[in-house]
Amino acid sequence: MIEFQSVTKRYDDGTVAVDELDLTIDDGKITVLVGPSGCGKTTSLRMINRMVEASSGTILVDGADIRSQRPAALRRGIGYVIQNAGLFPHRTVLDNIATVPILLGTKKAAARRRAEELLDTVGLPRELAKRYPAQLSGGQQQRVGVARALAADPPVLLMDEPFSAVDPVVRDDLQEELLRLQSELGKTIVFVTHDIDEAIKLGDKVAVLRVGGKLAQYDTPATLLAKPVDDFVAGFVGRDRGYRALGFLSAHGVEVAPLSTLTLGEPAPVVTGWTVVVDERRRPLGWLSAKSTVEGEIRSADLVAGGSLYVADSTAAGSLRAALDSALSSPSGTGIAVDAEGAVVGGVTADSVLKVLDAARRSGEVPS
Ligand SMILES: Nc1ncnc2c1ncn2[C@@H]1O[C@H](COP(=O)(O)OP(=O)(O)OP(=O)(O)O)[C@@H](O)[C@H]1O
């Protein structure tokens, strides 16, 4: 656990970057610090590993005041990942990853073997081991940065805008990868971003800071979206927060109604309403419009593209947001529900989603 107790940072020129911060960061979870530019996120993060010294207040890591340890010893247990990865340009990928363990006394061969394993861990092919950072894409560099931070197996990982420099598609991949990694590794991760969507996607808890270094709200993403404490937080989390909050509510209980299907290549019947066309394994290929006049067999060219799919797995129902999105994005107005193998199991409507939402509100599951 990392605890900030009334921590203030006043820089030499008098700027108060962090003002009386009280924050408890849970072990094994991702805690995100988010807020507008200059609100003190990076300063807060760097105070944890003493790259920046607090002016007043106390920071405890596992109950021990960080001032009682030498910075080098403290940092051994704290990995650090920054934007643009911060790799050593003249060292190969493998040597970049192996640097810290070698510094800490691990034999070169063992450190390199471990570095190779870490390439697998962060989803990079081992062929990249001998390349230099400039020979990698931005996303690949970022993964090497994560591998390097993990090399000494620190229990705590500080990540400062690690994915901000890559394009949105790569960023999305890196975020998914981090969540996958975290489900296996269970590190204590403190993650800084200015992007509220990233904060909501990654954070078990999110601390919203306002300029002047004051904590505005510290809550789970679901609570932040449902109950922002004031106009600043409401404005910061965004206008469509009601819709996004549906992402945190299970669609368990949403009615999946029977849906008539046809198989590609089948002779077309006289279709009376929108009908889903599936392949031989019942995976959806598109819709046959109520107005279409197909003669002979149904071909791909006759189909209208479908919307997003809602995975209604018997063990883990998707979110209300996924169910509603499937309905809203479907050309027929009915979302296609599929099982874990992607086979059509039925349809969901916006009405059925709203009914479940209404019930959740009345039972108090949704704060109002
Ligand atoms: N070395 C420094 N000396 C003086 N002021 C500083 C120093 N470093 C940061 N600041 C100021 O402290 C405040 C907080 O900066 P910090 O970098 O922690 O914010 P941030 O929330 O991480 O910002 P950004 O999202 O823009 O990176 C800002 O007003 C900044 O100008």
The ligand as a Gaussian input file, in Angstrom:
#p B3LYP/6-31G(d) Opt

LIG

0 1
 N       10.797000      21.732000     -11.672000
 C        9.744000      22.554000     -11.579000
 N        9.880000      23.822000     -11.131000
 C        8.830000      24.652000     -11.011000
 N        7.561000      24.297000     -11.298000
 C        7.355000      23.050000     -11.763000
 C        8.420000      22.108000     -11.924000
 N        7.915000      20.946000     -12.395000
 C        6.586000      21.167000     -12.520000
 N        6.253000      22.415000     -12.146000
 C        4.912000      23.011000     -12.101000
 O        4.115000      22.256000     -11.205000
 C        2.787000      22.127000     -11.687000
 C        2.438000      20.655000     -11.801000
 O        3.266000      20.043000     -12.793000
 P        3.160000      18.515000     -13.157000
 O        4.161000      18.218000     -14.214000
 O        3.195000      17.699000     -11.929000
 O        1.682000      18.470000     -13.762000
 P        0.957000      17.382000     -14.661000
 O       -0.424000      17.293000     -14.136000
 O        1.751000      16.129000     -14.704000
 O        0.955000      18.110000     -16.078000
 P        0.944000      17.527000     -17.582000
 O       -0.307000      16.752000     -17.777000
 O        0.954000      18.789000     -18.399000
 O        2.203000      16.713000     -17.719000
 C        2.743000      22.873000     -13.006000
 O        2.279000      24.176000     -12.742000
 C        4.190000      22.927000     -13.426000
 O        4.457000      24.058000     -14.226000

